[in-house]
Amino acid sequence: MPKGGYESIEMLRSVLFEYIDGYYNIKRLHSGLNYLNPVAFEALYYKNAG
């Protein structure tokens, strides 16, 4: 978080969305994907499909 906070709620929402959608959801392990992250699961899927 910036030292003085965020300029607006819209800025905070934008930063949170970027973190969750652009980093957290890509890196974290998902139990529904056999404890792989989405990128690794997709790579494994396409490797086995072809």
JOGIKA-V68273 format. One record per residue. N is the residue number from 0. RES is the residue in one letter. SS is DSSP state (~ for helix, > for strand, _ for the rest). PHI is phi in whole degrees, -180 to 180 (NA if undefined). OMEGA is omega in whole degrees, 0 to 359 (none if undefined). Layout:
# JOGIKA-V68273
N,RES,SS,PHI,OMEGA
N,RES,SS,PHI,OMEGA
This chain:
# JOGIKA-V68273
0,M,_,NA,176
1,P,_,-62,183
2,K,_,-55,182
3,G,_,-93,183
4,G,_,87,180
5,Y,_,-100,182
6,E,_,-65,183
7,S,_,-157,177
8,I,~,-65,178
9,E,~,-65,178
10,M,~,-66,177
11,L,~,-61,179
12,R,~,-61,179
13,S,~,-63,180
14,V,~,-65,179
15,L,~,-63,179
16,F,~,-61,179
17,E,~,-59,180
18,Y,~,-67,184
19,I,~,-68,185
20,D,~,-80,185
21,G,~,-94,182
22,Y,~,-131,189
23,Y,~,-59,182
24,N,~,-68,179
25,I,~,-84,186
26,K,~,-90,188
27,R,_,-72,179
28,L,_,-84,182
29,H,>,-113,179
30,S,~,-64,179
31,G,~,-70,179
32,L,~,-111,179
33,N,_,60,178
34,Y,_,59,171
35,L,>,-112,172
36,N,_,-81,185
37,P,~,-58,181
38,V,~,-66,180
39,A,~,-66,179
40,F,~,-63,180
41,E,~,-65,179
42,A,~,-63,179
43,L,~,-65,179
44,Y,~,-59,183
45,Y,~,-71,176
46,K,~,-66,181
47,N,~,-79,181
48,A,~,-80,186
49,G,_,-105,none
